[in-house]
Amino acid sequence: MKIHILKKINFFNIIKSYFCFKDKKINLINMCNNLVMKDLRVERILGRLYELEKLYNLLSKEELSKLNFYIDKKISRIFYYINGIYLDEKKRIR
């Protein structure tokens, strides 16, 4: 169901994202691009692993849950835009 929405994003939508158009599909593309460019770079991942290795024994369970909340919040924003596009497509089909 949600994969259907991702299949609706085409090359034209990606090109529009470079020209600062604003709609839900473009926002989704920009958010995913920002996630990949900022949070999924190899250098950043290795740096995080290094920091986690150093701090693992010092962190309490409460602090680990705060870290998980931060990650879940970013992913939930992406799903918010996917759901919005899905509902728009569903309304358009009716």
C-alpha positions in Angstrom: 0.0 0.0 0.0 2.7 2.5 1.0 5.1 1.1 -1.6 2.5 2.1 -4.2 3.1 5.8 -3.2 6.9 5.4 -3.6 6.4 4.0 -7.1 4.3 7.1 -8.0 7.4 9.3 -7.4 9.1 9.7 -10.7 12.1 11.4 -12.3 10.1 14.5 -12.9 9.4 14.8 -9.2 13.1 14.5 -8.4 13.9 17.2 -11.0 11.2 19.5 -9.4 12.8 19.1 -6.0 16.0 20.8 -7.3 13.9 23.8 -8.4 12.3 24.3 -5.0 8.8 23.3 -5.9 6.6 22.6 -2.8 4.2 19.7 -2.5 4.1 16.5 -0.4 6.1 14.4 -2.9 8.8 17.0 -3.2 9.0 17.3 0.6 9.3 13.5 0.9 12.1 13.5 -1.6 13.9 16.3 0.2 13.5 14.7 3.6 14.9 11.4 2.4 17.7 13.2 0.6 18.6 15.1 3.8 18.5 11.9 5.8 20.8 10.1 3.5 23.2 13.1 3.0 23.4 14.0 6.7 22.7 10.9 8.8 23.8 8.0 6.6 27.2 9.1 5.4 29.9 6.5 6.1 32.1 9.0 8.0 29.2 9.9 10.3 28.2 6.3 10.9 31.7 5.4 11.8 32.0 8.4 14.1 28.8 7.4 15.8 30.0 3.8 16.3 33.2 5.1 17.8 31.4 7.4 20.2 28.9 4.6 21.1 31.8 2.2 21.8 33.4 4.7 24.1 30.2 5.7 25.9 28.3 2.4 25.9 29.2 1.5 29.5 28.4 5.0 30.8 24.9 5.3 29.4 21.9 4.4 31.4 18.9 2.7 29.9 17.0 6.0 30.2 19.6 7.8 28.0 19.4 5.1 25.4 15.7 5.4 25.2 16.2 9.2 24.4 18.5 8.3 21.6 15.9 5.8 20.2 13.2 8.5 20.4 15.3 10.9 18.3 15.8 8.3 15.6 12.1 7.3 15.6 11.0 11.0 15.3 13.0 11.4 12.1 11.6 8.2 10.6 8.1 9.1 11.7 8.2 12.4 9.8 9.0 10.4 6.6 6.1 8.1 7.2 3.9 11.2 7.8 4.6 12.4 4.3 4.1 9.0 2.7 0.7 8.7 4.4 -0.2 12.2 3.2 0.6 11.4 -0.4 -1.3 8.1 -0.1 -4.4 9.9 1.2 -4.1 12.5 -1.6 -3.8 9.7 -4.2 -6.8 7.9 -2.7 -8.9 11.0 -2.8 -7.9 11.7 -6.4 -8.9 8.2 -7.5 -12.4 8.6 -6.0 
